[in-house]
Amino acid sequence: MAGSATPATQALAKAKVPHQVHSYEHDPGSASYGTEAVDALAGALGLESGQIFKTLVIKTSDGKLAVAVLPVPEKLSLKAAAAALGTGKAVMADQAEAQRSTGYVLGGISPLGQRKKLPTVIDSSAVTWDRVLCSAGRRGLEIDLDPNDLVRLTGAVLAPITAG
């Protein structure tokens, strides 16, 4: 697909990981980037909303950034994410710091191809699907891949990190 090259898609190509890139029309006025992706792609691709994952950057109690990847419809349990990463607590990272560290803009942060590879935790529900979608590194662009490849390439730990 023309115009779909991002650090995330380049990382997948370099690793020779089978994937597809899907695009949708991003609405600059959208209140939720993740919900926008679900609304645009789930029905069109025959997916459940829980197969589309969002990437959140958090800051752990030691002041370091980390990444949490979870289904769009779910809320992140900061406590569970911190525990999975082996730290006491976590808070949501400052938006500017998240963008600076990953090299991506908010709403387009991918767990792959980040400027600086961050410790990553992926919700354990990911591996219950044969394929999942996550940001390709640009608003309106999603990568469709095997969740086991996502875990392997990010070096992630798998843990239940949703609240409730």
Backbone as ProteinMPNN parsed JSONL, in Angstrom:
{"seq_chain_A": "MAGSATPATQALAKAKVPHQVHSYEHDPGSASYGTEAVDALAGALGLESGQIFKTLVIKTSDGKLAVAVLPVPEKLSLKAAAAALGTGKAVMADQAEAQRSTGYVLGGISPLGQRKKLPTVIDSSAVTWDRVLCSAGRRGLEIDLDPNDLVRLTGAVLAPITAG", "coords_chain_A": {"N_chain_A": [[0.847, -1.176, 0.0], [0.649, 2.132, -0.914], [2.354, 4.802, 0.659], [2.311, 3.721, 3.178], [4.541, 3.148, 4.608], [6.172, 3.067, 7.6], [8.136, 3.422, 10.614], [7.244, 1.191, 12.075], [6.063, -0.585, 10.176], [8.294, -0.983, 8.615], [9.961, -2.286, 10.434], [8.6, -4.71, 10.678], [8.793, -5.681, 8.045], [11.574, -5.93, 7.814], [12.015, -7.942, 9.698], [10.778, -9.942, 8.406], [8.094, -10.629, 8.892], [4.882, -11.83, 8.393], [2.218, -9.699, 7.546], [-0.529, -7.37, 7.328], [-1.46, -4.153, 6.17], [-3.861, -1.853, 7.091], [-5.875, 0.869, 6.189], [-7.759, 3.737, 7.205], [-10.074, 6.46, 7.103], [-8.988, 9.047, 8.966], [-10.446, 11.054, 11.431], [-9.81, 14.249, 12.355], [-11.127, 15.439, 14.473], [-11.819, 13.468, 16.196], [-12.626, 11.973, 19.3], [-11.587, 9.711, 20.427], [-8.98, 7.828, 19.451], [-8.624, 5.05, 19.32], [-11.272, 4.006, 19.415], [-12.188, 5.069, 17.069], [-10.684, 3.583, 15.211], [-11.696, 1.003, 15.722], [-14.412, 1.391, 15.024], [-14.117, 1.959, 12.314], [-12.827, -0.309, 11.231], [-13.458, -2.89, 12.398], [-16.028, -4.072, 11.678], [-15.776, -3.964, 8.878], [-13.647, -5.679, 8.398], [-14.459, -8.003, 9.546], [-13.916, -8.46, 12.252], [-13.747, -8.813, 15.853], [-14.26, -6.268, 18.317], [-12.443, -6.519, 20.386], [-10.151, -7.467, 19.197], [-8.711, -5.429, 18.241], [-6.131, -3.441, 19.163], [-4.887, -0.998, 21.485], [-2.161, 1.243, 22.089], [-0.538, 2.28, 24.879], [1.469, 4.612, 26.625], [3.241, 4.421, 29.574], [4.49, 5.538, 32.784], [6.771, 4.237, 35.002], [7.297, 3.54, 38.537], [9.991, 3.934, 38.932], [10.581, 5.985, 37.306], [10.902, 5.429, 34.636], [9.893, 4.955, 31.209], [7.357, 2.863, 29.775], [5.478, 0.469, 27.826], [2.068, -0.304, 27.343], [-0.12, -2.591, 25.934], [-3.309, -3.136, 24.89], [-6.741, -4.355, 24.457], [-8.852, -2.156, 22.599], [-11.546, -1.611, 23.616], [-11.228, -1.929, 26.341], [-10.185, -0.822, 29.673], [-7.098, 0.295, 31.007], [-5.428, -1.296, 33.667], [-3.429, 0.237, 35.717], [-2.093, -0.662, 37.944], [-1.945, -3.453, 37.528], [-0.417, -3.496, 35.17], [1.966, -2.333, 36.08], [2.756, -4.275, 37.955], [3.161, -6.462, 36.236], [5.358, -5.571, 34.876], [7.187, -5.557, 36.828], [7.451, -3.478, 38.671], [6.674, -1.068, 41.234], [4.555, 0.901, 40.974], [2.585, 2.649, 38.498], [1.934, 5.332, 36.258], [0.049, 7.204, 33.845], [1.994, 8.263, 31.125], [3.419, 11.472, 30.401], [2.115, 13.207, 27.621], [3.752, 14.561, 25.711], [6.265, 13.559, 26.378], [5.879, 10.854, 25.828], [5.51, 10.913, 23.057], [7.967, 11.972, 22.222], [9.783, 9.989, 23.082], [8.909, 7.641, 21.73], [8.767, 8.415, 19.071], [6.497, 8.664, 17.663], [3.24, 10.143, 16.951], [0.579, 11.011, 19.214], [-2.169, 8.809, 19.241], [-1.199, 7.485, 17.16], [0.753, 5.908, 18.067], [2.788, 3.177, 17.89], [3.425, -0.167, 19.03], [5.606, -1.2, 17.827], [8.748, -0.57, 16.192], [9.622, 1.689, 17.556], [11.339, 4.723, 18.428], [13.001, 4.518, 20.659], [13.338, 1.503, 22.121], [11.009, 0.339, 24.355], [10.271, -1.205, 27.558], [7.689, -3.609, 27.418], [4.305, -4.569, 27.943], [1.81, -6.782, 27.085], [-1.643, -7.286, 26.914], [-2.881, -10.379, 28.022], [-5.018, -11.434, 26.622], [-4.519, -11.117, 23.955], [-3.235, -13.308, 22.719], [-5.257, -15.113, 22.446], [-6.483, -14.75, 20.114], [-6.335, -15.31, 16.543], [-5.382, -13.336, 14.963], [-4.473, -9.923, 15.404], [-4.943, -6.359, 15.554], [-2.934, -3.446, 15.573], [-1.645, -0.139, 16.077], [-0.056, 1.205, 13.204], [1.728, 3.177, 13.32], [0.857, 5.618, 12.524], [-1.867, 7.872, 12.566], [-4.922, 6.522, 11.554], [-3.917, 4.262, 10.356], [-3.388, 0.857, 10.528], [-1.83, -2.172, 11.678], [-2.152, -5.543, 10.87], [-1.659, -8.562, 12.307], [-0.165, -11.694, 13.444], [-0.646, -12.342, 16.84], [1.378, -13.575, 18.33], [3.684, -12.948, 16.949], [3.736, -10.216, 17.403], [4.208, -10.142, 20.175], [6.716, -11.399, 20.282], [8.378, -9.679, 18.699], [8.273, -7.274, 20.109], [9.332, -8.011, 22.472], [7.759, -8.42, 24.634], [6.09, -8.942, 27.809], [3.442, -11.085, 28.693], [0.37, -10.472, 30.211], [-2.599, -10.245, 32.275], [-3.912, -7.151, 31.962], [-6.067, -5.485, 32.054], [-8.622, -3.407, 33.484], [-11.088, -4.465, 35.668]], "CA_chain_A": [[0.0, 0.0, 0.0], [1.458, 3.346, -1.022], [2.27, 5.717, 1.794], [2.11, 3.029, 4.455], [5.832, 2.859, 5.238], [6.437, 3.731, 8.877], [9.116, 2.589, 11.321], [6.602, -0.066, 12.487], [5.948, -1.49, 9.028], [9.662, -1.308, 8.214], [10.453, -3.294, 11.379], [7.974, -5.987, 10.307], [9.383, -6.121, 6.781], [12.951, -6.341, 8.102], [11.938, -9.215, 10.424], [10.071, -10.876, 7.523], [6.88, -11.056, 9.578], [3.678, -11.629, 7.584], [1.278, -8.728, 8.101], [-1.271, -6.542, 6.383], [-1.675, -2.792, 6.645], [-5.198, -1.359, 6.766], [-6.021, 2.298, 6.454], [-9.109, 4.278, 7.292], [-10.075, 7.924, 7.122], [-8.884, 9.585, 10.325], [-11.164, 12.296, 11.69], [-9.027, 15.048, 13.306], [-11.95, 15.814, 15.622], [-12.176, 12.262, 16.945], [-12.316, 12.025, 20.734], [-10.866, 8.499, 20.791], [-8.335, 7.226, 18.286], [-8.883, 3.618, 19.324], [-12.663, 3.777, 19.043], [-12.265, 5.4, 15.648], [-10.152, 2.42, 14.495], [-12.675, -0.085, 15.864], [-15.594, 1.722, 14.22], [-13.784, 1.925, 10.889], [-12.26, -1.562, 10.738], [-13.967, -4.16, 12.931], [-17.068, -4.61, 10.802], [-15.267, -4.092, 7.51], [-12.716, -6.805, 8.315], [-15.036, -9.161, 10.212], [-13.211, -8.657, 13.516], [-14.354, -8.38, 17.105], [-13.59, -5.046, 18.801], [-11.348, -6.929, 21.257], [-8.968, -7.826, 18.407], [-8.027, -4.188, 17.878], [-5.412, -3.058, 20.378], [-4.329, 0.351, 21.61], [-0.828, 1.303, 22.683], [-0.453, 3.364, 25.853], [2.783, 4.765, 27.238], [3.125, 4.661, 31.01], [5.742, 5.815, 33.485], [6.829, 3.377, 36.179], [7.71, 4.203, 39.771], [11.41, 4.295, 38.863], [10.696, 7.117, 36.388], [11.15, 4.985, 33.266], [8.714, 4.748, 30.379], [7.05, 1.503, 29.338], [4.336, 0.423, 26.927], [1.006, -1.262, 27.634], [-0.91, -2.831, 24.733], [-4.527, -3.797, 25.337], [-7.88, -4.156, 23.559], [-9.416, -0.808, 22.613], [-12.714, -1.391, 24.482], [-10.89, -2.112, 27.755], [-9.427, 0.207, 30.393], [-5.845, -0.211, 31.548], [-5.171, -1.334, 35.099], [-2.043, 0.668, 35.918], [-1.532, -1.538, 38.975], [-1.617, -4.737, 36.901], [0.688, -3.261, 34.229], [3.178, -2.132, 36.888], [3.134, -5.577, 38.512], [3.686, -7.29, 35.144], [6.669, -5.028, 34.512], [8.063, -5.71, 37.986], [7.65, -2.204, 39.355], [5.643, -0.838, 42.249], [3.408, 1.679, 40.519], [2.705, 3.27, 37.187], [0.981, 6.382, 35.91], [0.097, 7.5, 32.419], [3.122, 9.133, 30.787], [3.141, 12.767, 29.802], [1.937, 13.014, 26.178], [4.937, 15.03, 24.976], [7.343, 12.61, 26.661], [5.553, 9.622, 25.101], [5.763, 11.161, 21.636], [9.408, 12.162, 22.056], [10.459, 8.709, 23.28], [8.535, 6.641, 20.724], [8.899, 8.937, 17.718], [5.17, 8.652, 17.057], [2.279, 11.092, 17.501], [-0.533, 10.434, 19.956], [-3.169, 8.251, 18.343], [-0.482, 6.722, 16.147], [1.888, 5.244, 18.708], [2.817, 1.739, 17.638], [4.354, -0.898, 19.906], [6.715, -1.631, 16.974], [9.51, 0.459, 15.497], [9.772, 2.9, 18.356], [12.665, 5.355, 18.417], [13.722, 3.896, 21.769], [12.531, 0.339, 22.502], [10.598, 0.415, 25.757], [9.691, -2.429, 28.122], [6.311, -3.709, 26.93], [3.405, -5.599, 28.435], [0.644, -6.947, 26.221], [-2.707, -8.01, 27.599], [-2.832, -11.805, 27.686], [-6.101, -11.803, 25.7], [-4.038, -11.026, 22.569], [-2.891, -14.62, 22.16], [-6.455, -15.926, 22.25], [-6.924, -14.463, 18.745], [-5.384, -15.715, 15.507], [-4.809, -12.096, 14.455], [-4.838, -8.691, 16.109], [-4.532, -5.126, 14.907], [-2.392, -2.389, 16.426], [-1.261, 1.011, 15.267], [1.085, 1.065, 12.3], [2.612, 4.313, 13.519], [0.247, 6.827, 11.985], [-3.32, 7.881, 12.743], [-5.607, 6.013, 10.369], [-3.164, 3.154, 9.778], [-3.297, -0.257, 11.47], [-1.143, -3.393, 11.258], [-2.886, -6.777, 11.144], [-0.614, -9.584, 12.402], [-0.3, -12.762, 14.432], [-0.266, -11.776, 18.141], [2.645, -14.143, 18.795], [4.741, -12.15, 16.327], [3.755, -8.935, 18.124], [4.861, -10.4, 21.459], [8.125, -11.702, 20.03], [9.112, -8.512, 18.195], [8.339, -6.224, 21.134], [9.961, -8.553, 23.674], [6.769, -8.143, 25.669], [5.554, -9.93, 28.737], [1.988, -11.216, 28.586], [-0.287, -10.463, 31.521], [-3.906, -9.585, 32.26], [-3.674, -5.767, 32.402], [-7.261, -4.66, 31.947], [-9.323, -3.141, 34.741], [-12.449, -4.981, 35.751]], "C_chain_A": [[0.892, 1.239, 0.0], [1.275, 4.215, 0.21], [2.111, 5.039, 3.135], [3.424, 2.693, 5.152], [6.013, 3.727, 6.48], [7.538, 2.913, 9.553], [8.53, 1.228, 11.745], [6.521, -1.046, 11.324], [7.332, -1.883, 8.514], [10.257, -2.376, 9.129], [9.876, -4.666, 11.046], [8.571, -6.544, 9.022], [10.8, -6.643, 7.01], [12.983, -7.705, 8.795], [11.239, -10.303, 9.605], [8.832, -11.48, 8.189], [5.67, -10.793, 8.678], [2.719, -10.666, 8.287], [0.532, -8.041, 6.971], [-1.396, -5.169, 7.008], [-3.056, -2.358, 6.163], [-5.25, 0.131, 7.08], [-7.497, 2.657, 6.537], [-8.985, 5.792, 7.371], [-10.08, 8.404, 8.566], [-9.626, 10.908, 10.401], [-10.392, 13.098, 12.729], [-9.808, 15.456, 14.556], [-12.341, 14.64, 16.502], [-11.73, 12.367, 18.402], [-11.492, 10.817, 21.168], [-10.299, 7.837, 19.544], [-8.643, 5.739, 18.186], [-10.289, 3.284, 18.879], [-12.867, 4.058, 17.565], [-11.781, 4.21, 14.81], [-11.136, 1.252, 14.549], [-13.875, 0.169, 14.966], [-15.319, 1.579, 12.727], [-13.443, 0.525, 10.389], [-12.916, -2.85, 11.2], [-14.998, -4.796, 11.995], [-16.569, -4.89, 9.401], [-14.376, -5.318, 7.344], [-13.245, -8.066, 8.993], [-14.347, -9.5, 11.518], [-14.085, -8.27, 14.702], [-13.6, -7.143, 17.577], [-12.397, -5.377, 19.694], [-10.092, -7.371, 20.531], [-8.17, -6.594, 17.996], [-7.451, -3.598, 19.157], [-4.906, -1.622, 20.32], [-2.997, 0.267, 22.337], [-0.767, 2.518, 23.599], [0.946, 3.397, 26.447], [2.571, 5.154, 28.694], [4.499, 4.971, 31.585], [5.72, 5.019, 34.778], [7.393, 4.151, 37.377], [9.186, 4.577, 39.79], [11.668, 5.413, 37.845], [10.931, 6.731, 34.943], [9.831, 4.791, 32.518], [8.586, 3.282, 29.998], [5.798, 1.579, 28.477], [3.356, -0.652, 27.389], [0.13, -1.369, 26.388], [-2.119, -3.663, 25.143], [-5.672, -3.535, 24.384], [-8.491, -2.764, 23.725], [-10.595, -0.657, 23.577], [-12.404, -1.43, 25.981], [-10.155, -0.909, 28.345], [-8.178, -0.451, 30.98], [-5.861, -0.198, 33.069], [-3.699, -0.98, 35.271], [-1.348, -0.225, 36.934], [-1.097, -2.875, 38.373], [-0.444, -4.584, 35.928], [2.002, -3.104, 34.989], [3.67, -3.468, 37.443], [3.755, -6.465, 37.427], [5.087, -6.854, 34.728], [7.66, -5.066, 35.678], [8.384, -4.41, 38.698], [6.468, -1.94, 40.279], [4.382, -0.16, 41.75], [3.658, 2.175, 39.114], [1.631, 4.335, 37.052], [1.042, 6.558, 34.396], [1.243, 8.475, 32.176], [2.612, 10.461, 30.242], [3.105, 12.588, 28.282], [3.179, 13.415, 25.38], [6.107, 14.068, 25.168], [7.136, 11.304, 25.902], [5.876, 9.783, 23.613], [7.259, 11.27, 21.351], [10.139, 10.815, 22.122], [10.164, 7.716, 22.163], [8.79, 7.103, 19.293], [7.581, 8.961, 16.972], [4.287, 9.72, 17.692], [1.187, 10.343, 18.254], [-1.612, 9.972, 18.981], [-2.533, 7.439, 17.226], [0.72, 6.012, 16.731], [1.761, 3.739, 18.5], [3.733, 1.071, 18.659], [5.608, -1.342, 19.146], [7.446, -0.425, 16.387], [9.678, 1.758, 16.257], [11.204, 3.415, 18.306], [13.557, 4.721, 19.472], [12.84, 2.735, 22.243], [12.267, 0.366, 24.002], [10.107, -0.947, 26.252], [8.191, -2.454, 27.798], [5.573, -4.84, 27.614], [2.184, -5.598, 27.515], [-0.393, -7.746, 26.993], [-2.762, -9.448, 27.083], [-3.963, -12.237, 26.753], [-5.625, -11.797, 24.252], [-3.824, -12.403, 21.956], [-4.078, -15.574, 22.062], [-7.019, -15.725, 20.841], [-5.889, -14.991, 17.753], [-4.735, -14.498, 14.861], [-5.316, -10.922, 15.273], [-4.376, -7.507, 15.261], [-3.965, -4.194, 15.959], [-1.945, -1.261, 15.512], [-0.023, 0.71, 14.431], [2.025, 2.261, 12.411], [2.107, 5.618, 12.94], [-1.249, 6.747, 12.251], [-3.967, 7.441, 11.44], [-4.916, 4.849, 9.69], [-2.973, 2.078, 10.845], [-2.568, -1.44, 10.843], [-1.962, -4.583, 11.741], [-1.838, -7.894, 11.154], [-0.951, -10.637, 13.448], [0.156, -12.19, 15.78], [1.05, -12.334, 18.685], [3.84, -13.416, 18.183], [4.869, -10.793, 17.035], [4.494, -9.087, 19.455], [6.368, -10.593, 21.257], [8.912, -10.451, 19.627], [9.239, -7.386, 19.22], [9.091, -6.703, 22.375], [9.05, -8.411, 24.881], [6.565, -9.305, 26.63], [4.039, -9.939, 28.509], [1.412, -11.264, 29.98], [-1.676, -9.855, 31.375], [-3.734, -8.163, 32.815], [-4.886, -4.864, 32.252], [-7.921, -4.52, 33.315], [-10.719, -3.725, 34.655], [-12.609, -6.21, 34.962]], "O_chain_A": [[1.79, 1.363, 0.833], [0.169, 4.343, 0.735], [1.809, 5.698, 4.13], [3.419, 2.02, 6.183], [6.006, 4.956, 6.408], [7.842, 1.81, 9.099], [9.247, 0.228, 11.768], [6.874, -2.215, 11.474], [7.518, -3.0, 8.03], [10.97, -3.267, 8.667], [10.581, -5.672, 11.121], [8.827, -7.744, 8.922], [11.181, -7.678, 6.463], [13.86, -8.525, 8.523], [11.12, -11.444, 10.052], [8.56, -12.675, 8.066], [5.454, -9.66, 8.247], [2.447, -10.809, 9.479], [0.921, -8.127, 5.806], [-1.432, -5.035, 8.231], [-3.381, -2.479, 4.982], [-4.737, 0.587, 8.101], [-8.358, 1.96, 6.002], [-7.918, 6.328, 7.669], [-11.048, 8.198, 9.298], [-9.459, 11.776, 9.544], [-10.317, 12.678, 13.883], [-9.211, 15.783, 15.582], [-13.111, 14.801, 17.449], [-10.613, 12.791, 18.697], [-10.774, 10.885, 22.166], [-11.041, 7.349, 18.691], [-8.894, 5.225, 17.096], [-10.49, 2.386, 18.062], [-13.63, 3.366, 16.892], [-12.406, 3.869, 13.806], [-11.379, 0.592, 13.538], [-14.31, -0.72, 14.234], [-16.181, 1.135, 11.968], [-13.737, 0.198, 9.239], [-12.928, -3.825, 10.449], [-14.835, -5.942, 11.576], [-16.891, -5.918, 8.806], [-14.349, -5.929, 6.276], [-12.561, -9.089, 9.015], [-14.203, -10.671, 11.867], [-15.036, -7.5, 14.568], [-12.418, -6.987, 17.267], [-11.441, -4.605, 19.757], [-9.069, -7.625, 21.167], [-7.07, -6.717, 17.458], [-8.176, -3.294, 20.104], [-4.55, -1.107, 19.261], [-2.746, -0.665, 23.102], [-0.927, 3.652, 23.148], [1.537, 2.357, 26.737], [1.828, 6.084, 29.007], [5.529, 4.705, 30.965], [4.772, 5.111, 35.558], [7.895, 5.266, 37.236], [9.598, 5.437, 40.568], [12.816, 5.749, 37.555], [11.139, 7.603, 34.099], [8.795, 4.503, 33.118], [9.577, 2.557, 29.911], [5.14, 2.617, 28.405], [3.75, -1.754, 27.773], [-0.311, -0.355, 25.848], [-1.972, -4.762, 25.679], [-5.607, -2.603, 23.583], [-8.629, -2.261, 24.84], [-10.651, 0.336, 24.302], [-13.226, -1.012, 26.797], [-9.583, -0.092, 27.623], [-8.208, -1.61, 31.395], [-6.258, 0.79, 33.686], [-2.824, -1.803, 35.003], [-0.158, -0.514, 36.805], [-0.01, -3.37, 38.672], [0.428, -5.452, 35.87], [3.025, -3.666, 34.599], [4.866, -3.756, 37.403], [4.755, -7.139, 37.67], [5.897, -7.668, 34.285], [8.815, -4.664, 35.54], [9.467, -4.256, 39.265], [5.396, -2.524, 40.117], [3.272, -0.591, 42.061], [4.778, 2.13, 38.605], [0.562, 4.247, 37.656], [1.986, 6.104, 33.75], [1.434, 9.413, 32.949], [1.513, 10.547, 29.694], [3.956, 11.902, 27.716], [3.605, 12.692, 24.48], [6.853, 13.795, 24.227], [8.09, 10.714, 25.394], [6.448, 8.886, 22.994], [7.754, 10.728, 20.363], [11.017, 10.543, 21.303], [11.069, 7.024, 21.696], [9.004, 6.281, 18.403], [7.549, 9.25, 15.775], [4.535, 10.156, 18.816], [0.907, 9.18, 17.964], [-1.926, 10.666, 18.014], [-3.226, 6.787, 16.445], [1.604, 5.565, 16.0], [0.768, 3.118, 18.88], [4.709, 1.674, 19.105], [6.568, -1.81, 19.759], [6.838, 0.611, 16.12], [9.858, 2.816, 15.653], [12.154, 2.645, 18.161], [14.723, 4.422, 19.215], [11.723, 2.956, 22.712], [13.195, 0.41, 24.808], [9.591, -1.747, 25.472], [7.513, -1.431, 27.896], [6.12, -5.92, 27.84], [1.61, -4.551, 27.214], [-0.077, -8.746, 27.638], [-2.7, -9.699, 25.879], [-3.877, -13.305, 26.148], [-6.263, -12.413, 23.399], [-4.189, -12.638, 20.805], [-3.919, -16.72, 21.641], [-7.926, -16.446, 20.424], [-4.708, -15.105, 18.082], [-3.658, -14.608, 14.275], [-6.443, -10.93, 15.769], [-3.534, -7.645, 14.374], [-4.445, -4.15, 17.091], [-1.878, -1.434, 14.295], [0.917, 0.057, 14.882], [3.008, 2.348, 11.676], [2.84, 6.605, 12.874], [-1.836, 5.668, 12.171], [-3.613, 7.919, 10.362], [-5.277, 4.479, 8.573], [-2.461, 2.353, 11.93], [-2.67, -1.682, 9.64], [-2.41, -4.617, 12.888], [-1.198, -8.152, 10.134], [-1.892, -10.489, 14.228], [1.238, -11.608, 15.859], [1.759, -11.646, 19.419], [4.884, -13.284, 18.821], [5.975, -10.291, 17.236], [5.316, -8.242, 19.81], [7.182, -10.016, 21.979], [9.993, -10.199, 20.16], [10.21, -6.63, 19.196], [9.448, -5.897, 23.234], [9.518, -8.297, 26.014], [6.824, -10.467, 26.315], [3.444, -8.915, 28.173], [1.898, -12.003, 30.836], [-1.917, -9.053, 30.473], [-3.445, -7.991, 33.999], [-4.772, -3.64, 32.312], [-7.797, -5.387, 34.18], [-11.44, -3.502, 33.683], [-13.699, -6.781, 34.921]]}, "name": "protein", "num_of_chains": 1, "seq": "MAGSATPATQALAKAKVPHQVHSYEHDPGSASYGTEAVDALAGALGLESGQIFKTLVIKTSDGKLAVAVLPVPEKLSLKAAAAALGTGKAVMADQAEAQRSTGYVLGGISPLGQRKKLPTVIDSSAVTWDRVLCSAGRRGLEIDLDPNDLVRLTGAVLAPITAG"}
